[in-house]
Amino acid sequence: MASDTPRDRAARLDELLDKQDIRECLTRFSRGMDRFDRDIYLSAFWDDATMAAGPFVGSAADCWDWAVPMHEAGQILTHHALLQTTIDLDGDTAHTETYYQFVGRNRGELLWIAGGRYIDRLERRGDVWRIALRTNVIEWGSMPPPMAVPFSDVPGIALNGVSSRDKDDPSYQRPLVNRRAPSNPARK
């Protein structure tokens, strides 16, 4: 019985690494869409992948061409937040279900909030996992009244960068550095 332990552990580690690669793939979709980074977005999909998102059904590249102008025209920013994910591995295929919350800060300052699930079939080709088919199940939506962005009136708050839908966003800064002076409001 003890001789099975190393093999079982190795199989479990392989599964864990596959699942981590899949989670990183799913995250690339959200980051690419929110930062308007087409390369990152497309790196989540195989070239022959199919997307079904709202009224759109087609390739991931064509979905980008449809969705980005819509988001540019309608929102100042978007967050495609991924929540829990289940991953069922079957050799070089995986089926996932990922709960998400979408928030768009509309140009008219209203918020557009929606939630649902991305249901994906991913394929491993070579050593790479990417989405082969995505279905977006939208389950709820809301447009709550807006409020001011917290702390936007703090002097120097933007010294570390501000949200941007391009590579000027602070998340691209390498190395990440702090440009703000120490400040503890509790000690003033």
ROSE-4610 file (N, C-alpha, C; in Angstrom, 1 decimal, always signed):
// ROSE-4610
residu = [M/M/M/A/A/A/S/S/S/D/D/D/T/T/T/P/P/P/R/R/R/D/D/D/R/R/R/A/A/A/A/A/A/R/R/R/L/L/L/D/D/D/E/E/E/L/L/L/L/L/L/D/D/D/K/K/K/Q/Q/Q/D/D/D/I/I/I/R/R/R/E/E/E/C/C/C/L/L/L/T/T/T/R/R/R/F/F/F/S/S/S/R/R/R/G/G/G/M/M/M/D/D/D/R/R/R/F/F/F/D/D/D/R/R/R/D/D/D/I/I/I/Y/Y/Y/L/L/L/S/S/S/A/A/A/F/F/F/W/W/W/D/D/D/D/D/D/A/A/A/T/T/T/M/M/M/A/A/A/A/A/A/G/G/G/P/P/P/F/F/F/V/V/V/G/G/G/S/S/S/A/A/A/A/A/A/D/D/D/C/C/C/W/W/W/D/D/D/W/W/W/A/A/A/V/V/V/P/P/P/M/M/M/H/H/H/E/E/E/A/A/A/G/G/G/Q/Q/Q/I/I/I/L/L/L/T/T/T/H/H/H/H/H/H/A/A/A/L/L/L/L/L/L/Q/Q/Q/T/T/T/T/T/T/I/I/I/D/D/D/L/L/L/D/D/D/G/G/G/D/D/D/T/T/T/A/A/A/H/H/H/T/T/T/E/E/E/T/T/T/Y/Y/Y/Y/Y/Y/Q/Q/Q/F/F/F/V/V/V/G/G/G/R/R/R/N/N/N/R/R/R/G/G/G/E/E/E/L/L/L/L/L/L/W/W/W/I/I/I/A/A/A/G/G/G/G/G/G/R/R/R/Y/Y/Y/I/I/I/D/D/D/R/R/R/L/L/L/E/E/E/R/R/R/R/R/R/G/G/G/D/D/D/V/V/V/W/W/W/R/R/R/I/I/I/A/A/A/L/L/L/R/R/R/T/T/T/N/N/N/V/V/V/I/I/I/E/E/E/W/W/W/G/G/G/S/S/S/M/M/M/P/P/P/P/P/P/P/P/P/M/M/M/A/A/A/V/V/V/P/P/P/F/F/F/S/S/S/D/D/D/V/V/V/P/P/P/G/G/G/I/I/I/A/A/A/L/L/L/N/N/N/G/G/G/V/V/V/S/S/S/S/S/S/R/R/R/D/D/D/K/K/K/D/D/D/D/D/D/P/P/P/S/S/S/Y/Y/Y/Q/Q/Q/R/R/R/P/P/P/L/L/L/V/V/V/N/N/N/R/R/R/R/R/R/A/A/A/P/P/P/S/S/S/N/N/N/P/P/P/A/A/A/R/R/R/K/K/K]
num = [1/1/1/2/2/2/3/3/3/4/4/4/5/5/5/6/6/6/7/7/7/8/8/8/9/9/9/10/10/10/11/11/11/12/12/12/13/13/13/14/14/14/15/15/15/16/16/16/17/17/17/18/18/18/19/19/19/20/20/20/21/21/21/22/22/22/23/23/23/24/24/24/25/25/25/26/26/26/27/27/27/28/28/28/29/29/29/30/30/30/31/31/31/32/32/32/33/33/33/34/34/34/35/35/35/36/36/36/37/37/37/38/38/38/39/39/39/40/40/40/41/41/41/42/42/42/43/43/43/44/44/44/45/45/45/46/46/46/47/47/47/48/48/48/49/49/49/50/50/50/51/51/51/52/52/52/53/53/53/54/54/54/55/55/55/56/56/56/57/57/57/58/58/58/59/59/59/60/60/60/61/61/61/62/62/62/63/63/63/64/64/64/65/65/65/66/66/66/67/67/67/68/68/68/69/69/69/70/70/70/71/71/71/72/72/72/73/73/73/74/74/74/75/75/75/76/76/76/77/77/77/78/78/78/79/79/79/80/80/80/81/81/81/82/82/82/83/83/83/84/84/84/85/85/85/86/86/86/87/87/87/88/88/88/89/89/89/90/90/90/91/91/91/92/92/92/93/93/93/94/94/94/95/95/95/96/96/96/97/97/97/98/98/98/99/99/99/100/100/100/101/101/101/102/102/102/103/103/103/104/104/104/105/105/105/106/106/106/107/107/107/108/108/108/109/109/109/110/110/110/111/111/111/112/112/112/113/113/113/114/114/114/115/115/115/116/116/116/117/117/117/118/118/118/119/119/119/120/120/120/121/121/121/122/122/122/123/123/123/124/124/124/125/125/125/126/126/126/127/127/127/128/128/128/129/129/129/130/130/130/131/131/131/132/132/132/133/133/133/134/134/134/135/135/135/136/136/136/137/137/137/138/138/138/139/139/139/140/140/140/141/141/141/142/142/142/143/143/143/144/144/144/145/145/145/146/146/146/147/147/147/148/148/148/149/149/149/150/150/150/151/151/151/152/152/152/153/153/153/154/154/154/155/155/155/156/156/156/157/157/157/158/158/158/159/159/159/160/160/160/161/161/161/162/162/162/163/163/163/164/164/164/165/165/165/166/166/166/167/167/167/168/168/168/169/169/169/170/170/170/171/171/171/172/172/172/173/173/173/174/174/174/175/175/175/176/176/176/177/177/177/178/178/178/179/179/179/180/180/180/181/181/181/182/182/182/183/183/183/184/184/184/185/185/185/186/186/186/187/187/187/188/188/188]
x = [+0.8/+0.0/+0.9/+1.9/+2.8/+3.4/+3.6/+4.3/+3.4/+2.0/+1.1/+1.2/+1.6/+1.6/+2.4/+3.6/+4.3/+3.6/+3.1/+2.3/+1.1/+0.3/-0.9/-0.6/+0.5/+0.8/+1.3/+2.0/+2.4/+1.2/+0.3/-1.0/-1.7/-1.8/-2.5/-1.8/-0.5/+0.3/+0.1/+0.0/-0.2/-1.6/-2.6/-4.0/-4.0/-3.3/-3.3/-2.6/-1.6/-0.9/-1.8/-2.5/-3.5/-4.6/-5.1/-6.2/-5.7/-4.4/-3.9/-3.7/-3.2/-3.1/-4.5/-5.5/-6.9/-7.4/-7.2/-7.6/-6.9/-5.6/-4.9/-5.4/-5.8/-6.4/-7.7/-8.6/-9.8/-9.6/-8.6/-8.3/-7.8/-7.1/-6.6/-7.8/-8.9/-10.1/-10.5/-10.7/-11.2/-10.2/-9.0/-8.0/-7.9/-7.8/-7.7/-8.9/-10.1/-11.3/-11.3/-11.0/-11.1/-9.9/-8.8/-7.7/-7.6/-8.6/-8.6/-7.3/-6.8/-5.6/-6.0/-6.0/-6.5/-5.6/-4.3/-3.4/-3.7/-3.8/-4.1/-5.5/-6.5/-7.8/-7.8/-7.2/-7.1/-6.3/-5.3/-4.5/-5.3/-6.5/-7.4/-8.1/-8.1/-8.9/-8.1/-8.5/-7.9/-8.5/-7.7/-8.2/-9.5/-9.8/-11.0/-12.1/-11.9/-12.9/-14.2/-15.3/-16.6/-17.0/-17.6/-18.1/-19.6/-20.4/-21.8/-22.0/-22.1/-22.2/-23.3/-24.4/-25.5/-26.0/-26.2/-26.7/-25.6/-24.3/-23.2/-22.9/-22.7/-22.2/-21.2/-19.9/-18.9/-17.5/-16.5/-15.1/-14.8/-13.8/-13.3/-12.8/-12.1/-11.7/-12.8/-13.9/-15.0/-15.8/-15.8/-16.5/-15.8/-14.4/-13.7/-14.1/-14.2/-14.5/-16.0/-16.8/-18.2/-18.2/-17.6/-17.7/-17.0/-15.7/-14.9/-15.5/-16.0/-16.6/-17.9/-18.6/-19.8/-19.4/-18.3/-17.8/-17.2/-16.5/-15.9/-17.0/-18.0/-19.1/-19.9/-20.1/-21.0/-20.4/-19.2/-18.6/-17.3/-17.1/-15.8/-14.8/-15.3/-14.5/-15.4/-14.8/-15.5/-14.7/-15.4/-14.7/-15.5/-14.7/-15.3/-14.6/-15.3/-14.8/-15.1/-14.2/-14.4/-14.5/-15.5/-15.7/-15.3/-16.0/-15.6/-15.7/-14.8/-14.7/-14.6/-15.4/-15.3/-14.7/-13.8/-13.0/-13.1/-13.7/-13.7/-12.7/-11.7/-10.6/-11.0/-10.7/-10.9/-9.8/-8.6/-7.5/-7.2/-7.2/-6.9/-8.1/-9.2/-10.4/-10.7/-11.2/-11.7/-13.0/-14.0/-15.2/-15.2/-15.5/-15.5/-16.8/-17.1/-18.2/-17.7/-17.7/-17.2/-18.2/-18.6/-19.5/-18.8/-19.5/-18.9/-19.8/-19.2/-20.0/-19.3/-20.2/-19.7/-20.2/-19.3/-19.7/-19.2/-20.0/-19.6/-20.0/-19.0/-19.3/-19.7/-21.0/-21.4/-21.0/-20.9/-20.6/-21.5/-22.8/-23.8/-23.7/-22.6/-22.4/-23.2/-24.2/-24.9/-24.0/-24.3/-23.5/-24.4/-23.8/-24.5/-23.8/-24.6/-24.1/-24.9/-24.2/-24.8/-24.0/-24.7/-24.0/-24.5/-23.6/-24.0/-22.9/-22.8/-21.8/-21.2/-19.9/-19.2/-19.1/-19.6/-19.5/-18.6/-17.5/-16.4/-16.0/-15.6/-14.9/-13.5/-12.5/-11.1/-10.5/-9.5/-8.7/-7.2/-6.5/-5.0/-4.5/-3.7/-3.1/-1.6/-0.8/+0.5/+0.5/+1.1/+1.1/+0.3/-0.6/-1.3/-2.8/-3.4/-4.8/-5.4/-6.5/-7.2/-8.7/-9.5/-10.9/-11.2/-12.0/-12.5/-13.9/-14.7/-16.1/-16.5/-17.1/-17.6/-19.1/-19.9/-21.2/-21.4/-22.0/-22.2/-23.6/-23.9/-25.2/-25.4/-26.2/-26.5/-27.7/-27.6/-28.6/-29.3/-28.7/-29.3/-28.6/-29.3/-28.7/-29.4/-28.7/-29.2/-28.5/-29.2/-28.6/-28.8/-28.0/-28.1/-27.7/-28.2/-27.8/-26.3/-25.6/-24.2/-23.9/-22.6/-22.1/-20.7/-20.1/-18.7/-17.7/-16.7/-15.6/-15.0/-14.9/-14.3/-12.9/-12.6/-11.3/-10.8/-11.6/-11.1/-10.7/-11.1/-10.8/-9.5/-8.8/-7.6/-6.4/-5.7/-4.6/-3.5/-3.1/-2.0/-2.4/-3.7/-4.1/-3.8/-3.7/-3.4/-1.9/-1.0/+0.4/+0.9/+0.2/+0.6/-0.1/-0.9/-1.6/-3.1/-3.8/-5.2/-5.7/-6.9/-7.5/-7.5/-7.0/-6.9/-7.2/-7.8/-8.1/-7.0/-5.8/-4.7/-3.5/-2.3/-1.1/-0.6/-1.3/-1.0/-1.6/-2.4/-2.9/-1.8/-1.9/-0.9/-0.6/-1.5/-1.2/-0.1/+0.2/+1.3/+2.7/+2.7/+3.9/+4.9/+6.1/+7.1/+8.4/+9.0/+8.5/+7.5/+6.5/+5.5/+6.2/+6.0/+6.6/+5.5/+5.8/+4.9/+5.4/+4.6/+5.0/+4.4/+3.6/+2.8/+3.6/+3.5/+4.2/+3.4/+4.1/+3.4/+2.3/+1.2/+0.0/-0.9/-1.1/-2.0/-3.1/-4.3/-5.3/-5.7/-5.4/-5.7/-4.7/-3.6/-2.6/-2.6/-3.5/-3.5/-4.2]
y = [-1.2/+0.0/+1.3/+1.3/+2.4/+2.8/+1.8/+2.0/+2.9/+2.9/+3.7/+5.1/+5.5/+6.9/+7.8/+7.5/+8.5/+8.7/+7.6/+7.7/+8.6/+8.3/+9.0/+10.5/+10.8/+12.1/+12.8/+12.1/+12.7/+13.0/+12.1/+12.3/+13.5/+13.6/+14.7/+16.0/+16.0/+17.2/+17.6/+16.6/+16.9/+17.6/+17.0/+17.5/+19.0/+19.2/+20.5/+21.5/+21.2/+22.0/+22.3/+21.3/+21.5/+22.5/+22.3/+23.2/+24.6/+24.8/+26.1/+26.8/+26.0/+26.5/+27.0/+26.2/+26.5/+27.8/+27.9/+29.1/+30.4/+30.2/+31.4/+31.7/+30.7/+30.9/+31.7/+31.3/+31.9/+33.4/+33.6/+35.0/+35.9/+35.3/+36.1/+36.7/+36.0/+36.6/+37.8/+37.8/+38.9/+40.1/+39.8/+40.9/+41.5/+40.7/+41.2/+42.1/+41.7/+42.5/+43.8/+43.7/+44.9/+45.9/+45.5/+46.4/+46.7/+46.2/+46.3/+45.9/+44.7/+44.1/+42.9/+43.1/+42.1/+40.8/+41.0/+39.9/+39.0/+39.6/+38.8/+38.1/+38.8/+38.3/+37.1/+37.2/+36.1/+35.0/+35.2/+34.1/+33.1/+33.4/+32.5/+31.6/+31.8/+31.0/+30.4/+29.2/+28.7/+29.4/+29.5/+30.3/+29.8/+28.5/+28.0/+27.9/+28.6/+28.6/+29.3/+28.9/+29.5/+30.2/+31.4/+32.1/+32.3/+32.1/+32.5/+33.4/+34.7/+35.8/+36.7/+36.7/+37.6/+37.3/+38.3/+38.1/+37.6/+37.5/+37.2/+35.7/+35.1/+33.7/+33.8/+33.4/+33.3/+33.1/+33.6/+33.4/+34.4/+34.0/+34.9/+36.2/+36.2/+37.5/+38.3/+37.7/+38.5/+39.0/+38.2/+38.7/+39.9/+39.9/+41.1/+42.3/+42.1/+43.2/+43.7/+42.9/+43.3/+43.9/+43.3/+43.7/+45.0/+45.2/+46.3/+47.6/+47.8/+49.1/+49.3/+48.3/+48.4/+48.9/+48.3/+48.7/+50.1/+50.4/+51.8/+52.8/+52.6/+53.6/+53.7/+52.6/+52.6/+52.8/+52.3/+52.4/+53.1/+53.6/+54.2/+53.1/+52.1/+51.0/+49.7/+48.6/+47.3/+46.4/+45.6/+44.6/+43.3/+42.3/+41.0/+40.1/+40.1/+39.4/+38.0/+37.1/+35.7/+35.2/+34.4/+33.9/+32.4/+31.5/+30.1/+29.4/+28.5/+27.7/+26.2/+25.4/+24.0/+23.5/+22.6/+22.1/+20.6/+20.0/+18.6/+18.2/+17.5/+17.1/+15.8/+15.6/+14.4/+14.3/+13.9/+13.8/+15.2/+15.5/+16.7/+17.7/+17.3/+18.2/+18.5/+19.7/+20.1/+20.9/+20.6/+21.4/+22.2/+23.5/+24.4/+25.1/+25.5/+26.4/+27.5/+28.7/+29.8/+30.9/+31.1/+32.2/+33.5/+34.5/+35.8/+36.9/+38.1/+39.3/+40.3/+40.9/+42.0/+43.3/+44.3/+45.7/+46.6/+47.4/+48.4/+49.8/+50.7/+52.1/+52.8/+53.0/+53.6/+55.1/+55.6/+57.0/+57.9/+57.6/+58.4/+58.2/+57.6/+57.3/+56.3/+55.7/+54.6/+53.4/+52.5/+51.2/+50.2/+49.3/+48.2/+46.9/+46.2/+45.1/+43.8/+42.8/+41.6/+40.4/+39.3/+38.1/+36.8/+35.8/+34.6/+33.6/+32.8/+31.8/+31.6/+31.5/+31.1/+29.6/+28.9/+27.5/+27.2/+26.6/+26.4/+25.0/+24.7/+23.5/+24.0/+23.5/+23.8/+22.6/+22.8/+21.7/+22.0/+21.0/+21.1/+20.6/+21.4/+21.1/+21.3/+20.3/+20.3/+20.4/+21.4/+21.7/+22.9/+23.4/+24.6/+24.4/+24.9/+24.9/+26.2/+26.1/+27.3/+26.9/+27.9/+27.7/+27.4/+26.3/+25.9/+26.3/+26.4/+26.8/+27.5/+28.6/+29.4/+29.7/+29.4/+29.8/+30.7/+31.9/+32.8/+32.8/+32.3/+32.2/+33.4/+34.4/+35.6/+35.3/+35.5/+35.1/+36.3/+37.4/+38.6/+39.8/+41.0/+42.3/+43.4/+44.5/+45.6/+46.9/+48.0/+49.3/+50.2/+50.0/+50.8/+52.2/+53.1/+54.5/+54.6/+55.6/+55.8/+56.6/+56.5/+57.3/+57.7/+58.6/+59.1/+57.9/+57.9/+56.9/+57.2/+56.2/+56.5/+57.1/+58.1/+58.7/+59.4/+59.7/+60.4/+61.8/+62.3/+63.7/+63.8/+62.7/+62.7/+63.2/+64.2/+64.8/+63.7/+63.6/+62.7/+61.2/+60.9/+59.5/+58.9/+59.7/+59.1/+59.0/+59.3/+59.2/+57.8/+56.8/+55.4/+54.9/+55.8/+55.5/+55.4/+55.5/+55.5/+54.4/+53.9/+52.9/+53.3/+52.4/+52.7/+51.5/+51.6/+50.5/+50.2/+50.4/+50.2/+49.9/+49.9/+49.5/+50.7/+51.8/+52.8/+52.4/+51.4/+50.9/+50.5/+50.8/+50.4/+49.0/+48.1/+46.7/+46.2/+47.1/+46.8/+47.3/+48.1/+48.7/+47.6/+47.6/+46.7/+47.4/+47.4/+46.9/+47.8/+47.3/+48.1/+48.9/+50.2/+51.0/+51.9/+52.4/+53.3/+54.7/+55.7/+57.0/+58.0/+57.4/+58.2/+58.3/+59.4/+59.6/+58.9/+58.4/+57.7/+58.6/+58.0/+58.8/+57.8/+58.1/+57.3/+58.2/+58.3/+59.2/+59.0/+57.9/+57.7/+58.4/+58.9/+59.5/+61.0/+61.6/+63.0/+63.8]
z = [+0.0/+0.0/+0.0/+0.8/+0.8/-0.5/-1.4/-2.6/-3.6/-3.3/-4.1/-3.8/-2.6/-2.2/-3.1/-3.5/-4.4/-5.7/-6.3/-7.6/-7.4/-6.3/-6.0/-5.8/-5.1/-4.8/-6.1/-7.0/-8.2/-9.1/-9.2/-9.9/-9.4/-8.1/-7.5/-7.8/-7.8/-8.1/-9.6/-10.5/-11.9/-12.0/-11.3/-11.4/-10.8/-9.7/-9.1/-10.1/-10.8/-11.8/-12.9/-13.4/-14.5/-14.1/-12.9/-12.4/-12.2/-11.8/-11.7/-13.0/-14.0/-15.4/-15.9/-15.6/-16.1/-15.4/-14.1/-13.4/-13.9/-14.3/-14.8/-16.2/-17.0/-18.3/-18.1/-17.2/-17.0/-16.6/-15.8/-15.3/-16.5/-17.4/-18.5/-19.3/-19.5/-20.1/-19.4/-18.1/-17.4/-17.4/-17.1/-17.2/-18.5/-19.6/-20.9/-21.3/-20.9/-21.2/-20.4/-19.1/-18.3/-18.6/-19.0/-19.4/-20.9/-21.6/-23.1/-23.7/-23.2/-23.7/-24.5/-25.8/-26.7/-26.7/-26.6/-26.6/-25.3/-24.2/-23.0/-23.1/-23.5/-23.7/-24.7/-25.8/-26.8/-26.3/-25.4/-24.9/-24.1/-23.7/-23.0/-23.9/-25.2/-26.1/-27.2/-27.7/-28.9/-30.1/-31.2/-32.3/-32.9/-32.7/-33.2/-32.1/-31.0/-29.9/-30.4/-29.7/-29.9/-28.6/-28.7/-27.6/-27.8/-26.7/-26.7/-25.5/-25.8/-24.8/-25.1/-24.3/-24.6/-26.0/-26.9/-28.2/-29.2/-28.7/-29.6/-29.6/-30.7/-30.9/-32.0/-31.7/-32.7/-32.1/-32.8/-32.4/-31.2/-30.5/-29.4/-30.0/-31.1/-31.7/-32.2/-32.8/-33.2/-32.0/-30.9/-29.7/-29.1/-29.2/-28.8/-29.6/-30.9/-31.9/-31.6/-31.1/-30.7/-29.3/-28.4/-27.0/-26.6/-27.1/-26.7/-27.1/-28.3/-28.7/-27.8/-27.5/-26.6/-25.2/-24.7/-23.4/-23.4/-24.5/-24.6/-24.7/-25.4/-25.6/-24.3/-23.6/-22.5/-21.1/-20.9/-19.5/-19.5/-18.3/-18.0/-17.5/-16.9/-16.5/-16.3/-16.3/-16.1/-15.2/-14.4/-13.6/-13.9/-14.4/-14.6/-13.5/-12.3/-11.1/-11.1/-11.0/-11.0/-9.6/-9.3/-8.0/-7.9/-7.3/-7.3/-8.6/-8.8/-10.0/-9.7/-10.4/-10.3/-11.6/-11.5/-12.6/-12.6/-13.7/-13.9/-15.0/-14.7/-15.6/-16.2/-17.5/-18.2/-19.3/-18.9/-19.8/-20.3/-21.6/-22.2/-22.4/-21.7/-21.7/-20.3/-20.1/-18.7/-18.9/-18.0/-18.0/-16.7/-16.9/-15.7/-15.6/-14.4/-14.1/-13.2/-13.6/-12.8/-12.6/-11.3/-11.0/-11.2/-11.7/-11.9/-11.5/-11.2/-11.0/-12.0/-12.8/-13.7/-13.1/-13.1/-12.7/-13.8/-14.4/-15.3/-14.7/-14.7/-14.3/-15.6/-15.8/-17.0/-17.1/-18.3/-18.6/-17.9/-17.8/-17.1/-15.6/-15.1/-13.7/-13.0/-13.8/-13.2/-13.2/-12.3/-12.3/-12.9/-13.7/-14.3/-13.6/-12.8/-12.1/-12.6/-12.9/-13.3/-12.8/-12.8/-12.3/-13.0/-13.0/-13.7/-13.6/-14.6/-14.6/-16.0/-16.1/-17.3/-17.3/-18.3/-18.4/-19.6/-19.3/-20.3/-20.6/-21.8/-22.1/-22.5/-21.8/-22.1/-22.7/-23.5/-24.1/-23.8/-23.5/-23.4/-24.7/-25.4/-26.6/-26.4/-26.5/-26.1/-24.6/-24.0/-22.6/-22.2/-23.1/-22.8/-22.7/-21.7/-21.5/-22.0/-22.8/-23.3/-23.5/-23.5/-23.7/-25.1/-25.3/-26.7/-26.9/-25.8/-25.9/-24.6/-24.7/-23.6/-23.8/-22.7/-22.7/-21.5/-21.6/-20.5/-20.1/-18.9/-18.4/-17.5/-18.0/-17.2/-16.3/-15.0/-14.1/-13.4/-13.3/-12.7/-13.1/-12.9/-13.2/-12.4/-12.3/-11.5/-11.9/-11.7/-11.9/-10.7/-9.6/-8.4/-8.6/-7.7/-7.8/-7.6/-8.2/-8.0/-6.7/-6.4/-5.3/-5.7/-5.0/-5.3/-5.1/-5.9/-5.7/-4.4/-3.4/-2.1/-2.2/-1.4/-1.2/-2.5/-3.5/-4.7/-4.4/-3.2/-2.9/-2.0/-1.8/-1.0/-1.9/-1.4/-2.2/-2.4/-3.6/-4.0/-4.2/-4.0/-4.1/-5.4/-6.5/-7.8/-8.1/-7.2/-7.4/-7.8/-7.3/-7.6/-8.9/-9.5/-10.7/-10.6/-11.7/-11.7/-12.6/-12.4/-13.3/-14.7/-15.6/-17.0/-17.8/-18.9/-19.8/-20.8/-20.4/-21.3/-20.4/-21.0/-20.3/-19.4/-19.3/-18.3/-16.9/-16.9/-15.6/-14.6/-13.3/-12.4/-12.4/-12.8/-12.8/-13.7/-14.7/-15.6/-15.1/-14.1/-13.6/-13.1/-13.6/-13.2/-13.0/-11.9/-10.6/-10.1/-9.3/-8.6/-7.5/-7.5/-6.5/-5.9/-4.6/-4.0/-4.1/-4.6/-4.8/-3.8/-2.9/-1.9/-0.6/+0.1/+1.4/+2.4/+3.5/+4.6/+5.1/+5.4/+6.0/+6.7/+8.0/+8.8/+9.4/+8.8/+9.2/+10.7/+11.3/+12.7/+13.6/+13.1/+13.9/+13.7/+13.0/+12.8/+13.8]
